[in-house]
Amino acid sequence: MARNKEALILLIDVGPSMHSVLPEIQKVCSLLIQKKLVFNKYDEVGVVVFGTKDTDNDLMKEVGGYEHVTVLQPIKVVDGDLVDVTQQLPQGTLPGDFMDAIVVGMDMLIKKYQDTIKGKKRICLITNAMYPIKDPYEGTKEDQVYTIAEQMAAHGMKIDCIIYRGDQNRVPHNTTIEENDMLLSIFSKKTKAKAVHVESSTSLLGALRTRNLAPVTTFRGDLELSPTCKIKVWVYKKTSEEKFPTLKKYSDKAPSTDKFATHEIKLDYEYKSVQDPSKVVPPEQRIKGYRYGPQVIPISSAEFEAAKFKPEKGVKLLGFTNASNVMRHYYMKDVNIIIADPGNKKALLAVSALARAMKEMNKVGILRCVWRQGQANVVIGVLTPNVSDKDNIADSFYFNVLPFAEDVREFEFPSFSNLPKSLQPNKEQQEAADKLVMMMDLAPAGKEEALRPEFTPNPVLERFYHHLELKSKNPDAAVPPLDSTLKRITEPDHEVVSQNKLVIDEFCRNFEIKENPKLKKSARRLLRDQKSGSFEGQVGKIEDKLMDIVGSTSAVKVETIGELTAVQDFEAMISRRDSPEWVSKAIFGMKNKVLDLVENSYEGDNYPKALECLVALRKGCVIEQEPKQFNNFLRHIYRFCEEKDLKSFCELLASKDIMFITKTEAEDSDIAEKDARSLFVKAET
């Protein structure tokens, strides 16, 4: 018997009120079987439907009753036939009794497994719970549910209840619905149960737990508060990334008559000498090499082990800080949960007291963690209290890894309020944008939040498993089109868009909407290819292109302004946000570049390039709100050209309408609109 084998009974409501959602139920149930075939091929599953006209179950034959409950598939090991069963669910004609279905599912598990595989027997109920259940022969309905819950706990069973109430079933909460919700909540109190309410087919697709992951402790040991105060704790992973399954290489070279062929492929590697390619180097003559510049430095395994940092296993508290000092965006990697040693009452009390004190004082702890002996790295993280509001669940902590100083990325962005008024929205534009944002709210008042993370599956993985199931039946099957339910995750909701067409139209009327053409050339080459001397009427176009380039510069961190790509380097430097010093460095470097080009020009051959750099400098100073830097430099250029007898460059600037940055463009400017061209008035005359 497999170690992590699970026995699962699917109880599916197929009554008239569930007909509209049956296609989605078929998808999620068949996907569950498909994933079990990949990850848990020894699991066993049974399928029971209720709300059918006919009745077919063992309890009806043995004791009577339990009508309209049909066992579609007795418990069996997952296979391809089970996928077909879940994809062809019948449509019932009568309202089903979910309590009868639960008892039938329990009976199937008890008869099949008795008291074995405790804790790995699960019932999954999918219904809308809109119709009343039958009254028991003795006692009340609540007494009946308590009795069933006690039997479940005694036999080590779990139950997951997925209650679907979509828009088509949205009716005022009557006494029947409230009573059914109360009865199902009893299972959560008395057994290991989970009740989930969903309103959309997308949430339904993610509500059913399709993989059974056995929790494995990352660490078991002491949480050291001080050398004399330690708490026994266990650490588990709370969340982890869902990845593609590991696909192994398969060989079809084995004879078809060989029933014991494994079809596995074994890879052997040979290391050969560079001097003599025909000679194979044995393992004892090999040594690892590590690059150091152009050289390769050999390091033996003994030297490598001696240089390793080998911290001792343990979790130590470094101190406490206010919760407001640790930002949410500092968290790295997966979340861990730290609980007290389950069998240690003193540890349970200590963890609970510490968690509640931290919660009351709004504090978090800073931990130094080494999960395993000989672990190469040390983890520093934040300990957040998780105070439980349920009596049967103990208090615990959440642990998130924090970055070291080298891992922190501080991005500083200029405020939109510093931009010139011409680049700021007016009142009508702001109102139209506000309405557009409100229209796209995924959690509107009175409705279920759309695309809740815990109920939203990964569409890439879902499509992969669907394609895998098709390939198992037909090796030449093509990739299927994206399912309509998954499209609601990857594409805008057409219903929401159509309902708010007026809001979208109003936004389009207030803003100039145009298609952004795909550039064939990179942003770095955009201005490099401008021919010198072709600046007639091009200054405005250059400014527009520079505006597009800001914020989309190369990923390479530029630190100086080069000769051939001065404008691009300036834009890259001024866009860097890892230090506020880059803006001043970029402006200073561009000033020197302009002066150098003008001074070293022969008969004006460098003037077009200098003009291009000056235009870029002006645009950058407007965006970064540094008007005085440019205005003072423009005055300096004018005086410099007069001293060096380079008045022809000033004439070029005047003809291209290069002017001061005015107060309209930047609030810090001391130049009025009427004085913008005052510097070159004499030159123009």
C-alpha positions, -999 to +999 in steps of 0.1 A: +000+000+000+013+034-009+025+056+020+005+087+011-025+069-005-058+087-002-093+074-005-118+099-019-155+099-024-170+126-047-206+134-038-221+155-066-255+171-066-270+166-101-305+180-093-324+204-116-309+235-098-274+223-106-278+216-143-263+250-154-231+244-135-227+206-142-202+213-171-179+231-147-183+204-121-173+178-148-142+198-156-130+202-121-137+165-112-120+152-143-090+175-136-088+161-101-085+125-115-060+137-142-037+152-115-040+120-094-029+100-124+003+121-125+011+127-088-008+100-068-015+071-091-022+047-062-051+069-048-086+054-050-117+073-059-155+066-059-182+088-075-217+092-060-244+115-075-277+125-058-309+140-072-314+113-097-347+096-104-333+062-099-316+048-068-286+025-067-266+021-034-259-006-009-277+011+020-310+012+001-307-025-006-298-034+030-319-011+052-341+008+028-344+046+023-315+067+009-335+072-023-323+091-054-287+085-045-267+066-072-232+051-070-218+059-104-184+044-097-174+022-067-141+029-051-112+020-074-077+030-082-076+060-105-074+053-142-086+067-176-120+052-172-126+072-141-119+104-161-146+094-185-171+088-157-166+123-143-169+138-177-204+123-183-224+131-152-262+125-155-287+152-151-311+145-122-348+153-121-354+156-084-339+178-056-313+157-038-308+151+000-271+158+006-272+142+041-283+109+026-254+112+001-229+118+030-241+087+048-238+066+016-203+079+011-193+071+047-207+036+043-186+030+012-154+041+030-161+021+062-169-011+042-138-007+020-112+002+046-126-004+081-101+013+104-071+015+081-056+046+064-070+069+092-067+105+083-065+098+046-102+091+039-119+121+024-154+130+013-159+159-011-195+173-013-205+196-042-240+211-039-259+243-036-277+231-005-309+249-014-335+222-007-345+209+028-332+175+040-356+148+053-364+147+090-348+118+109-368+090+124-355+100+159-343+133+173-337+165+153-316+172+122-289+187+144-287+155+164-284+136+132-255+157+120-237+155+153-240+117+152-226+116+116-198+139+126-188+118+155-187+087+133-165+105+108-141+115+136-140+080+149-131+065+115-106+092+107-125+108+078-124+144+065-151+162+046-149+192+022-181+210+014-182+232-017-214+251-018-221+267-052-247+296-054-242+314-086-261+343-101-288+320-115-295+307-080-294+340-062-325+342-041-331+358-007-317+337+021-347+317+033-349+295+063-340+264+043-307+278+031-298+292+065-307+258+082-285+239+057-256+262+061-259+258+099-260+220+096-229+219+073-210+242+097-214+215+124-189+193+105-163+221+107-167+221+145-166+184+151-144+170+123-116+180+101-138+197+076-137+227+053-168+246+040-164+269+010-190+291-006-185+300-043-205+321-067-187+317-101-175+288-122-139+302-120-140+300-082-155+265-084-125+254-106-101+264-078-122+255-048-117+217-051-083+206-038-069+186-067-036+175-051-031+159-017+002+172-004+015+155+028+029+182+051+066+176+059+084+195+087+112+218+076+126+220+111+120+203+145+138+217+175+141+247+198+130+282+193+157+299+213+145+331+230+176+332+252+203+307+263+180+297+292+146+299+276+137+276+247+104+264+232+100+231+213+085+240+179+078+224+144+081+243+112+060+236+081+057+252+047+025+273+046+026+280+008+047+268-021+048+274-058+029+249-079+053+237-106+051+216-137+055+179-130+089+164-136+088+148-171+112+119-175+128+107-207+110+077-222+124+052-247+103+033-272+132+010-283+122-018-260+104-047-277+066-046-275+066-082-262+087-073-231+062-068-204+088-059-178+105-031-198+109+001-178+115+023-209+139+043-188+169+061-203+202+061-185+227+089-192+264+083-189+289+112-192+325+109-203+352+135-197+380+136-223+413+153-224+417+185-245+451+174-257+440+139-265+403+137-273+404+100-276+416+096-239+389+094-212+398+110-179+389+088-149+372+103-119+402+102-096+421+125-121+394+152-123+392+184-102+367+212-103+377+245-117+362+279-111+366+309-133+385+340-120+386+365-148+401+348-179+417+320-158+403+288-144+414+281-108+414+244-097+400+238-063+399+203-047+369+190-029+389+191+004+397+228-001+361+235-010+347+218+021+373+236+043+362+270+029+325+263+034+306+282+060+289+255+082+265+271+108+249+250+135+213+240+132+189+262+152+163+290+153+173+320+175+153+351+183+174+382+177+149+407+190+115+424+185+105+455+165+073+473+156+052+456+129+052+489+110+090+486+105+087+455+083+070+463+050+050+436+032+071+440+000+102+429+019+090+393+022+109+368+000+102+332-010+075+310+006+057+314+038+064+290+067+042+283+098+057+277+132+036+257+157+044+243+191+054+207+195+019+190+194+026+167+223+041+194+246+016+213+267+042+237+280+053+245+245+017+251+235+012+276+264+044+294+257+037+298+220+002+310+227+013+335+253+041+349+231+019+352+201-009+370+220+016+394+237+031+403+203-004+408+188-014+430+217+018+451+215+018+451+176+053+436+176+071+411+153+102+391+160+134+388+140+148+353+137+180+337+126+173+303+112+194+274+101+169+246+092+194+217+087+228+208+101+255+218+076+231+242+057+252+265+035+232+297+041+217+315+071+182+328+068+170+360+085+132+364+087+103+380+105+081+362+129+044+373+128+018+362+154-011+341+141-038+342+169-065+317+163-102+325+170-112+288+171-110+267+203-097+236+185-069+254+166-038+265+186-020+298+182+010+298+159+034+321+140+040+329+104+076+332+092+088+351+061+123+354+048+137+390+048+163+403+024+199+412+033+212+447+025+225+435-009+190+421-018+170+453-010+159+472-041+149+508-034+131+525-063+125+562-060+100+578-085+094+615-089+059+627-079+034+633-106+026+667-090+061+679-100+053+675-137+043+705-157+006+714-159+005+704-195+012+668-185-013+667-156-049+656-160-077+681-157-108+676-135-128+659-162-100+635-171-094+627-134-131+619-128-132+597-159-102+578-148-116+573-113-148+559-127-128+535-149-109+522-119-140+517-098-156+499-127-128+474-128-130+467-090-126+429-085-143+431-051-175+452-055-198+457-025-223+429-021-206+405-045-181+378-042-145+389-049-135+379-084-103+359-089-096+353-052-061+339-050-071+308-030-097+299-056-080+309-088-061+281-105-031+285-128-045+285-163-012+273-178-011+242-155-048+235-161-044+235-198-013+214-196-031+186-176-060+187-200-037+183-230-019+155-212-052+136-208-059+141-245-024+128-254-029+097-233-058+088-255-045+101-288-007+107-291-013+130-321-038+152-303-033+189-309-031+215-281-068+223-272-081+258-273-083+277-240-113+267-220-140+294-215-137+292-177-099+298-179-105+327-204-122+346-175-088+345-157-067+356-186-090+380-204-113+408-194-148+398-183-170+406-214-201+409-192-185+436-170-171+454-200-205+455-218-223+467-186-198+496-182-195+506-218-206+542-210-177+546-185-152+533-211-165+556-238-163+586-214-127+577-207-119+575-244-135+609-250-114+626-224-081+612-236-065+608-269-064+571-276-041+558-303-023+526-310+013+523-299+031+510-330+057+483-326+092+498-332+114+477-354+145+493-338+154+493-302+151+525-281+189+527-280+191+529-318+161+552-322+181+584-322+215+570-331+204+566-367+194+602-372+216+617-399+236+647-389+223+679-406+187+666-409+174+686-379+151+709-399+118+706-381+130+676-361+134+691-326+097+685-317+099+649-330+131+643-310+113+655-278+084+632-285+108+602-290+127+611-259+094+611-239+087+576-252+122+564-242+120+576-206+114+547-183+122+520-210+160+522-212+183+493-214+186+470-184+224+477-185+233+501-158+250+531-175+273+551-153+289+576-177+279+594-209+296+578-239+307+593-272+284+576-297+253+571-275+253+603-254+215+608-255+207+572-247+233+570-219+218+603-204+183+588-205+195+556-189+213+574-161+185+599-154+160+570-152+180+550-126+163+549-092+189+530-071+203+563-059+192+600-060+227+610-071+222+597-107+201+626-118+227+652-109+255+630-123+236+627-156+229+664-159+265+673-150+278+648-176+255+660-203+266+696-197+302+687-202+294+667-233+276+697-249+305+720-242+330+695-255+311+691-288+307+728-293+343+736-285+358+708-306+336+715-336+352+721-370+331+744-391+300+733-372+303+696-378+294+688-342+266+713-339+238+688-348+250+664-322+254+691-296+218+703-304+205+668-299+222+665-265+209+699-255+173+690-264+177+658-244+191+678-214+161+702-216+136+674-216+153+656-188+154+687-166+116+693-172+108+657-162+130+658-131+119+693-122+154+708-124+147+740-144+174+761-129+201+736-139+191+740-176+184+777-176+218+786-159+236+763-184+218+779-214+231+813-202+266+798-197+265+784-233+256+819-246+285+835-228+309+806-237+301+810-274+306+848-273+340+843-256+351+816-281+337+833-311+312+805-317+281+827-324+270+804-352+260+779-326+238+804-308+222+813-341+214+776-346+198+774-312+177+805-320+166+791-353+156+758-336+136+777-310+156+765-280+144+785-250+144+786-212+123+763-191+094+785-180+073+785-149+045+769-168+067+738-174+083+737-139+072+755-108+107+761-096+116+781-127+122+818-123+115+825-160+080+838-171+064+827-203+071+861-220+108+859-212+114+824-226+132+836-257+148+866-242+184+852-244+185+850-282+165+881-291+196+900-302+208+871-322+175+868-340+175+905-348 
